Amino acid sequence: MTAGFRRCGHGTGPLHTGDQRAIAEFTAMLTARQRPTPWTGHGDVAVRLAPDARVLERGRPAEGQPPDADPVALVLIHPDTETALTGALHCARTRLHGAWTDSYRLLTHALAGRDLPSDIDLTT
């Protein structure tokens, strides 16, 4: 028995423009996740909320902080609106995934419509 493969209700045949965009975003996210750009101490950073978690959040370091500080003082911000989601947190450098790119938006709590956990501890 042979069954046709249907994508997002668009049927068989060439990919729909919306499908191509979704596939491109997902592929970019996987690539960025596997090979993150190293964070140089300047600009926004992708932060893992739990050591083994797949969720990344966007963090912005505090003003005037040295690039090699450990722990890093940062504020978690919304990936789209850039509003602060937390106060200043002290984050161990082992929790930093790499420099923030827009590809990580798919992995944030904000995009999924969820609130951040109330007991965030990034010190380890």
C-alpha positions as CSV (number, residue, x, y, z in Angstrom):
1,M,0.0,0.0,0.0
2,T,1.4,3.4,-0.9
3,A,0.3,6.5,0.9
4,G,1.0,10.1,-0.3
5,F,2.9,12.4,2.0
6,R,1.1,15.7,2.8
7,R,2.8,18.8,4.1
8,C,0.8,21.2,6.2
9,G,-2.3,20.6,4.2
10,H,-0.8,21.8,0.9
11,G,-0.7,18.3,-0.7
12,T,2.0,16.6,-2.7
13,G,4.3,18.4,-5.1
14,P,6.8,21.2,-4.6
15,L,7.2,22.8,-1.3
16,H,4.9,25.7,-0.5
17,T,6.6,29.1,0.2
18,G,5.5,28.9,3.9
19,D,7.0,25.4,4.2
20,Q,10.3,26.5,2.7
21,R,10.5,29.4,5.2
22,A,9.7,27.1,8.2
23,I,12.3,24.5,7.0
24,A,14.9,27.2,6.6
25,E,14.3,28.6,10.1
26,F,14.4,25.2,11.6
27,T,17.6,24.2,9.8
28,A,19.3,27.5,10.8
29,M,18.3,26.9,14.5
30,L,19.7,23.3,14.4
31,T,23.0,24.6,12.8
32,A,23.3,27.4,15.4
33,R,22.6,25.0,18.2
34,Q,25.2,22.5,17.1
35,R,27.9,25.1,16.2
36,P,27.3,28.2,18.3
37,T,29.3,31.3,17.6
38,P,31.6,31.9,20.6
39,W,30.6,34.8,22.8
40,T,33.3,37.4,23.1
41,G,32.0,39.2,26.1
42,H,30.2,41.9,24.1
43,G,26.7,41.8,22.8
44,D,23.8,39.5,23.7
45,V,24.4,35.9,24.7
46,A,22.3,32.7,24.5
47,V,21.9,31.3,28.0
48,R,20.9,27.7,29.0
49,L,18.4,27.9,31.9
50,A,19.2,24.3,33.0
51,P,22.6,22.6,32.4
52,D,20.9,19.8,30.3
53,A,18.0,21.9,28.9
54,R,17.3,22.5,25.3
55,V,15.7,25.9,26.1
56,L,17.9,29.0,25.5
57,E,17.1,32.5,26.6
58,R,18.5,35.8,25.4
59,G,20.7,37.5,28.0
60,R,22.3,41.0,28.0
61,P,25.4,41.6,30.1
62,A,25.4,44.5,32.6
63,E,27.0,47.8,31.6
64,G,30.7,48.2,32.2
65,Q,31.3,44.5,32.9
66,P,34.7,43.1,31.9
67,P,34.5,40.6,29.0
68,D,36.1,37.8,30.9
69,A,34.0,38.1,34.1
70,D,33.0,34.9,35.8
71,P,30.2,34.8,36.9
72,V,28.6,37.1,34.3
73,A,26.0,39.6,35.5
74,L,23.2,39.7,33.0
75,V,19.5,40.4,32.5
76,L,17.3,38.0,30.5
77,I,15.3,39.9,27.8
78,H,12.5,39.1,25.5
79,P,13.9,38.1,22.1
80,D,11.5,40.3,20.1
81,T,10.6,43.3,22.2
82,E,13.9,43.5,24.1
83,T,12.1,44.2,27.4
84,A,13.7,42.9,30.6
85,L,12.2,39.7,31.8
86,T,14.3,39.4,35.0
87,G,16.5,41.5,37.2
88,A,20.2,41.1,37.2
89,L,21.3,37.5,37.5
90,H,24.7,36.0,38.1
91,C,25.4,33.4,35.5
92,A,28.3,30.9,35.4
93,R,30.2,31.0,32.1
94,T,29.4,27.3,31.7
95,R,25.7,28.2,31.2
96,L,26.6,30.5,28.2
97,H,25.8,28.7,24.9
98,G,27.3,31.3,22.6
99,A,26.5,34.7,21.0
100,W,22.8,35.3,20.5
101,T,21.4,34.9,17.0
102,D,17.8,35.2,15.8
103,S,17.8,31.5,15.1
104,Y,17.6,30.8,18.8
105,R,14.1,32.5,19.0
106,L,12.5,29.1,18.4
107,L,14.0,27.8,21.7
108,T,12.8,30.6,24.0
109,H,10.0,30.5,26.6
110,A,8.7,33.8,25.2
111,L,8.1,32.5,21.7
112,A,6.3,29.5,23.2
113,G,4.1,31.8,25.2
114,R,5.4,30.5,28.6
115,D,6.6,32.5,31.5
116,L,10.1,32.0,32.8
117,P,10.5,29.8,35.9
118,S,10.3,31.8,39.1
119,D,13.3,30.1,40.7
120,I,16.0,30.7,38.1
121,D,19.5,29.8,39.4
122,L,22.3,30.2,36.9
123,T,25.2,30.1,39.3
124,T,26.3,26.6,38.6
